[in-house]
Amino acid sequence: MAISELKLPQGVSAHEFKSPVLLAEGLALNVAKQLSDAIDARGTATLVVSGGRSPVAFFQHLAKQTLDWSKVVVTLADERWVPVEHADSNAGLLKRYLLQGPAAKAQFLSLYSATANLEQAAEQADRLLAELPSIDVLVLGMGDDGHTASLFPNSPNLADALKVDGTRRCWSMLAPTVPHQRLTMSRALLASAKHTVLSISGQSKLTTLNAALAGDDVAAMPIRAFLQPTLEIYWCP
């Protein structure tokens, strides 16, 4: 199956690449242009990215793009509730692969805080995100269960986090995989991004996307919340 065979909603576009390296390069060029345009228009740009292993090559290519990084704010769509030094930290991943060289001049907002419990960390991140400028570019990933960011099916706070008109920006979440404790931006905040990209690779992700397109229960597959007009999907086999 190729992504061209899927029945995408009107206004959702797909870009197919032959390899993960070409996808990472193409995505980095697109994101850099969007950020550059935002800086030209407003003097600043805000980038929200997802963590995990998949975006490493994209981060490395993006870090090499010519941008006035001092005018860019970078934060995460979701975070694992572990210290930055921990191997599973998304903030640590960003610092290793994106916030290097000239890109180290970007302002980074970390969702993690060493609070007494996960809920307090979510409340602190919520207050921090009140200062976040409007999101220019959002890069999402997707799990084989149809989750995106850390909006996991069956997580206790999912219904609240998925509210279209929710006012809270960050929620605590429980993932089915270790580390279980997560922080995630709300659907309402994520959906406010001017430009959203879903980056996926492999046949299993295409199968998941096809299943997501076939139904409308957002709680069962939270990625459905973002399969909306202007979304760009980047895929490679």
C-alpha positions in Angstrom: 0.0 0.0 0.0 1.1 3.5 -0.8 -0.2 6.7 0.8 -1.6 7.8 -2.6 -4.1 4.9 -2.2 -5.7 6.3 1.0 -8.8 8.3 0.8 -7.6 11.5 2.6 -10.1 14.1 3.7 -10.5 17.2 1.5 -7.8 19.7 2.4 -5.3 17.1 3.7 -2.2 16.6 1.5 0.3 13.8 1.4 4.0 13.8 0.5 5.7 10.5 -0.2 9.5 10.0 0.0 11.6 7.0 -1.0 13.6 6.8 2.3 13.6 8.1 5.8 16.6 10.3 5.0 14.8 12.0 2.1 11.7 12.5 4.3 13.8 14.1 7.1 15.5 16.5 4.6 12.2 17.4 2.9 10.5 18.0 6.3 13.4 20.1 7.6 13.3 22.3 4.5 9.6 22.8 4.8 9.6 23.6 8.5 12.6 26.0 8.2 10.7 27.9 5.5 7.6 28.1 7.6 9.6 29.4 10.6 11.5 31.9 8.4 8.2 33.2 7.0 6.9 33.6 10.6 10.0 35.5 11.6 9.7 37.8 8.6 6.0 38.4 9.4 6.1 38.8 13.2 9.7 38.9 14.3 9.4 35.5 16.1 8.5 31.9 15.3 7.2 29.0 17.5 8.0 25.4 16.7 6.3 22.5 18.6 7.7 19.0 17.9 7.1 15.5 19.1 9.7 13.3 20.8 10.6 9.6 20.4 13.3 8.1 18.2 11.6 8.7 14.8 12.3 12.4 14.5 16.1 12.3 15.2 17.1 12.6 11.6 14.6 15.4 11.1 16.1 17.3 14.1 19.6 16.8 12.7 18.7 18.2 9.3 16.6 21.1 10.8 19.6 22.1 13.0 21.6 22.7 9.8 19.1 25.1 8.3 19.9 28.8 8.0 17.6 30.5 10.4 17.7 33.3 12.9 17.4 30.7 15.7 17.6 33.4 18.4 14.0 34.4 17.3 12.7 30.8 17.5 10.8 29.3 20.5 10.9 25.5 20.6 8.9 23.3 22.8 7.5 19.7 22.9 4.0 18.5 22.1 4.5 15.9 24.9 7.1 14.8 27.4 7.9 11.8 29.5 8.0 12.7 33.2 11.7 11.9 33.7 14.6 14.2 34.3 16.4 15.7 31.3 19.4 13.5 31.9 17.2 10.3 31.6 17.6 8.3 28.4 13.8 8.6 27.8 13.6 12.4 28.1 12.3 14.1 25.0 14.0 17.4 26.2 17.3 15.5 26.4 16.7 14.2 22.9 16.1 17.8 21.6 19.2 19.1 23.3 21.3 16.3 21.7 20.0 16.5 18.2 18.3 19.8 17.5 19.5 22.5 19.9 23.1 22.3 18.6 25.3 24.8 16.8 23.4 27.9 15.7 20.1 26.2 16.7 21.3 26.3 20.3 20.3 30.0 20.3 16.6 29.0 20.2 14.6 29.5 23.3 13.5 26.1 24.7 10.5 25.7 26.9 10.6 22.4 28.9 7.4 20.8 30.0 9.2 18.7 32.6 9.5 19.9 36.2 10.7 18.0 39.3 7.5 18.3 41.2 6.1 15.9 43.9 3.8 14.2 41.4 2.7 14.1 37.8 -0.4 16.1 38.2 1.6 19.0 39.8 4.0 18.8 36.9 1.1 19.1 34.4 -0.3 22.1 36.3 3.2 23.8 36.3 3.6 23.1 32.5 0.1 24.5 32.0 1.1 27.8 33.6 4.3 27.8 31.6 2.5 27.3 28.3 0.3 30.4 29.0 3.4 32.3 28.0 3.9 30.3 24.7 3.5 32.5 21.6 1.0 31.3 19.0 2.3 28.0 17.4 3.6 28.5 13.8 4.6 24.9 13.1 3.5 21.7 14.8 5.2 18.4 13.9 3.2 15.3 15.1 4.0 11.6 15.0 1.6 8.7 15.5 1.7 5.4 17.3 0.4 2.1 16.0 -2.5 2.5 18.4 -3.5 5.8 16.8 -2.2 8.0 19.6 -0.4 11.3 18.8 1.6 13.5 21.2 0.8 11.7 24.5 -2.9 11.5 23.8 -3.3 7.8 24.5 -6.5 5.8 24.1 -7.9 4.8 27.5 -5.7 7.3 29.5 -7.7 8.7 32.5 -7.6 12.3 31.4 -8.1 11.7 27.7 -11.7 13.0 27.5 -10.8 16.3 29.0 -7.6 16.6 27.0 -9.5 16.0 23.8 -12.1 18.8 24.4 -12.2 21.0 21.3 -12.8 24.1 23.4 -10.8 23.1 26.5 -9.0 26.0 28.2 -6.3 23.9 29.9 -3.1 23.6 27.8 -1.3 20.6 29.4 -2.6 17.3 30.9 -1.1 14.4 32.7 -1.4 11.2 30.8 -0.6 7.5 31.4 1.0 5.6 28.5 0.8 1.8 28.0 4.6 1.7 27.5 7.4 2.6 29.9 7.9 5.3 31.1 4.1 5.4 31.8 3.9 9.0 33.2 3.5 11.6 30.5 2.7 15.2 29.9 0.9 16.3 26.8 -0.4 19.5 25.2 -4.2 19.5 24.9 -6.0 19.0 21.6 -7.2 22.6 21.8 -3.6 24.0 22.0 -2.2 21.6 19.4 -5.1 22.4 17.0 -4.2 26.1 17.3 -1.1 25.7 15.2 -1.0 27.6 11.9 0.8 24.8 10.1 0.6 21.1 11.1 2.6 18.1 9.8 2.1 14.5 10.5 5.4 12.6 9.9 5.2 8.8 9.7 7.1 5.9 8.1 6.5 2.3 7.4 3.6 0.1 6.3 2.3 -0.4 9.9 1.8 3.4 10.3 0.0 3.5 6.9 -2.3 0.7 8.1 -3.0 2.7 11.3 -3.7 5.8 9.4 -6.1 3.9 7.1 -8.0 2.6 10.1 -8.1 6.2 11.6 -9.6 7.5 8.3 -12.3 4.8 8.4 -13.9 6.0 11.6 -14.7 9.1 13.7 -14.3 8.0 17.3 -11.5 10.4 18.4 -11.1 8.8 21.8 -10.4 5.4 20.2 -7.7 6.9 17.9 -6.8 10.5 19.0 -4.9 11.1 15.7 -8.4 11.6 14.2 -8.6 15.0 15.9 -5.9 16.3 13.5 -6.9 14.7 10.2 -8.3 18.1 9.2 -7.9 20.6 6.3 -4.4 22.0 5.8 -2.7 19.0 7.5 0.3 17.8 5.6 1.3 14.1 5.9 4.9 13.1 5.3 5.4 9.4 4.7 8.1 7.0 3.5 7.9 3.1 3.2 
